């Protein structure tokens, strides 16, 4: 298991002890999060870097693109990282899609970053993966790091059009590979003295992890983000891709309902307005169909996450989205042709 570096967290009447518990007890070295490295300074990493720097951390940035680093230095005030050594926390915000296909998931780039961290980072540091990842990735990262660093997954939630309400510091989920990992992660992100990983955060100075009580006399500097801790890191991994898969389904249903209205000569906007008068119904607008790359990529990632059962409804939703886009393309072509014909036709006298 990883080395525990939280001197402020001490055991109080544990009921059972695992090997990891013994290590956590013996390695009571305090973790102070001061120097933070943001890895990946694109659409996700840039606002994270800005926020971390604004919280008063000694913030550095790294990206394979020099242009991205220059932009981050100018817009967020972070410093360029020369190497990966001597940082207290690493926040990984790299893309997890294929370089030549943004709609297909791939974590090769993320794992190569972890290899570099493993070679250069000090033991006991925190590695937080904010990138969207498949189930099982965090434990793979933990193995690459040879179990000597704390590993958590805190999937990002950020909406650029409503950054004030849905920015970096909105309520988020966090999971740790082991108990000392989740404690370190909660200390860094939320800064509370306690955490109940059954889904709530205590404020009375005690830590409740899997039925065991811990105490902490003080909190170190933190990001001040409200966090929802979970007991199993794979739950944290699934939350992000399941969230986007659910959104995919919502849009696909709106698309299917639109096609239904077209086939049955019904007014979709009027039907949608009527349906949405019910308090627990929210039919979305299908618009141009499911766009961007996050929803398609993450939905594929969710489908690939299960070896025992395949999600039938998501596969059907993908078919609906393709049918809807074909219908839209055909309709737009007809409208364009009609407009051209109207322009060409002589004006009636």
N, C-alpha and C positions, 0 to 999 in steps of 0.2 A: 504494500500500500504506500501512498505518498507520505512524505514527511509532513507532520503538522508543525506549523510555525506560529501558532497562536498562543502566546503565553498568557493572554488575557482570558482564555477559555480553559477552565479546569473542571474535572469530573466531580460530580456530586452524587453519591450513592448509585452507581451504575448497577443495573440488574444483571446484565450479562456482558462478557467482554470477548471481542474477536481479536484476531491478530492486529487488525487495523486500529482497534481501540488501544491496544498496548502501545503501539508506536505513537499514537496521538498523545498518550499520557506521558511518555518519556521525552518527547521532543517539544517542550514548552518554550519555544523561542518566539518572541513577539514579531508579528508581521505589521509593518507600517507601510501603507501604500502611499508612496510619494512620487515615484518615477514610473510613468505609464507610457507604453508604446501602442499606438493604433496601427494595425497592419491592414492595409487596403484603404485607400483614401478616395474611393469613388462615391457613388450616390449614397451608399450606406455609411461608409467610414468617415466621410467629410463632416456630416453633422455630429457624429459621435466625437470626433476629434475636437470640434468647436466646443461641445458641451463639457467634455472632460477638462479642457483647458480653462473654461470659465469657472469650473468648480475649484480651481486653485492648484491642480496637480502640475507637476513638472512633466509636460506632455510632449511626446515625440511622435513622428509619423514615418511610415515606410510604405512605399508602393513601387511596383516594377516600372511605373511610368514616371519619368522625371517631371513631366508636365503636371501630373497629379500632385506631386510633392511640392512643386513651386506654387501651385494654386492653394494648397493647404497652408503653406507658410504665410502667404499673403492674406488669406481670408480668415484663418482661424488662429494664427499666432503660434502654431506648433513648430517644433524644431525638427530638422531632418535627422533621422537616425543613421548613424554610420555603421553600427553593428547591432546585434541583438543581446548584448551583454549588459548585466547590472540593472535590469528593470525589475520593478516590484510586481507589475501586472502587465499582461499582454492581452489586448482586445483584438481578436481576429475578425475582420470584416471583408474578406475577399469573396469574389464571385464564385459560385458553385455550379456553373454551367460549362458546357463544352465551348472552347474558343471559336469553333466554326459553326456552332448550333446553340443559340441562346435558349432554345426551348427544351434542351436535353440536359439533365443533371450530370455533373462530374465533379469530384472532389480532389483530383490529382494536384491542383495548384495549392489547395489548402494543406494537404499532407506534406508537400514540399516545404511549405512555410514552417510546419511543425518540426520537420527534420532540422531546419536551421535553428529553431528555438532550442531543440534538444542539444545541439552541439555547443551553443553559446550562452544559454541562460543559466542563472544560478538556481540551485535547489531551493524549493520552498516558495518560489514565485507563483503567482496566479495566472493561469491561462484561461481566458474566457472566449468561447466561440460564440459570436453573434451572427455569423453567417448561417444561412439555412442549410441544414445537413441531413443526410439520410440516417435512419435508425442504426445505432451501433457505431457511429463515427467517433463519438466522444471517448468511448472505451479504447478504440483503436489509437486515438491521439494519446491517451494515458499510457498505453503500452509503448508508443514511440518515445515518449518522454521518460521511459523507464521508471514510472511510478514515483518520480522524485519531485513533481510539481503538482499543485492543485489544479484540477481541470473542472470547469463548469460550462454549461451551455445556457446562455441567456438569449434566446432568439429575439432578433430585433423586431420592434413594432414602430413604424415611422411612416407618416403620410405627408408628403411634401406640400400638398395643397392645404393642409390644416396642421401645420407644424406646431402651432401654439397649443392646440388641444391634443394632438396625436403625434407629438415629437418624441425625442429620445427618452424623456423622463416620464412617460406614461406607465401605467401598471403593466408589468411584464412577468413572465414565467422564468424560473431558474431551477436547474437541477445540477447535482454534483455527482461525480463518479463514486466518491465515498463520503463519509460523514464530515471529515475534516475539510473536504473540498467545498461542500455546501456551506459550511460555517464561514470559510474564508470568502466565498463568493458573496454571501449575504453581508458580511462585514464591509466588503468593498462597495457593493452596489447600494445597499440600503443604509448601512451604518448603524443598525440596531444592535443592541446588546444581546438579543435573543432571537431565536427562530423556531417555529414549530413547523416541521416539514410535512405535517398532515394537511397543510393548506392555509394556515394562519400565522401571523407574526405576533409574538408576545412583546410587551413593553415593560415587563416587570423585572428585567435583569436576568432572567433564566432562559436556558436553551433546552428545548424538548425535541430530541431527535430519536425517533423510533422507540419512544417510551423511556429514554434516559434523560436525566436532567443535568444541565451544565450551567455554570454561572460565569458572568463576565463583568469585571469592575468598571470598564470604560469602553468607549468606541473610538476607533481611529477615524481619520478623514475618509469620507465616502462620497459617492456620486449622488446620494440622496434620492434614489429612484425607488418608488414602491414596487416590491417584488412579491410574487406568489411562488413560494418554494414547493417543489414536489419531491417525493421520496425516491423516485427512480429516474435517472437521467434520460432514459429512453422515452419517458413520458414528455419531458421537455423537448426532446428532438421531434417527437410526433406532433406536438401542439402547433408548430409553425406550418408544417406541410398540411396538417388537417384543417387548420384555419383557412388556408388558401384553397384547399380542395372543396371545402364547404362553400366558399364564395363562388368557386367555379360552378358548383351545382345550382346556386341561386340564379346566376346569370343564365345558365343553360335552361333552367325551367322557364325563365322569362322568354327566352328565344323560342322554346317549344310552344309556349302559350301563344306567342305571336304567330307562329306558323299555323297553329290550330285556328286562330282567328282568320287568317288569310284563306285557309281551306274551307271555312264555313261562313264566309262573308260576314264577319263580325268586326266591330270597331275595337281594336286592341286598347288604345288609350282610354276609352270609356270603360271598358271592362276592368282594366288595371286600376283606375280611380275607384271604381265600385268595390273591388276586392280589398283595396287598401283602407277602406273605412273600418274594417274589423281590426280590433286592437292588437291581435297577434299575427296579422298577415302583412307582409311587406314584399310585394312583387316589384322587382327592379325593372329598369328600362334596358332592353336588349342592346339598343344603339347599334354600333358597328360589329358587335359580337365580342368575344373574349379576346382582349388585346394585351399588349405588353408581353413580357416574357416570364414574369414571376408566377402567375397563376398556372399557365401551361406546364412550366418546368416543375413547380412544386407539386402539382397534381400527379405528374408522372412519377415524381419521387415518392409520393404517398403510395401509388399503385405498386411500385417496386419494393416497398418496405415490408410486404408480407409474402412469405414463402408458402403459407398454408392456405390462405384464402384470398382470392382476387375480388376486388370491389366491382361488382357488376354495374351499379348505378353510375359510377364515374365513367366507365367505358361507354355507356349509353349517352352520357352527357357530352362526351367528346364527339360522338357521332352527330348529336343534335347541333352542336356548335358548327361543325363542318357543313351540315345541311343548311343551317341558317345563313352562313356566310355565302354559300353558293346561291341561295335565294336572293340575298341582298345584292350580290354582284350582278345577277341576271336582271333584277329590278332596276338597278342603277344604269345598266346598259340600255334597257328599254327607255328609260326616262331621257338619257342622253341622246338616243336616236330620235326620239320624239321632238326634243328641243331643236336638234339640227334640222329635222324635216320642217319644223315650223318656221325656222329662219330662212330656209331655202324657198319655201312656198311664197308666192306673191301675196301681198296684202290685199284683203278684200276691200273693194271700193264701197 
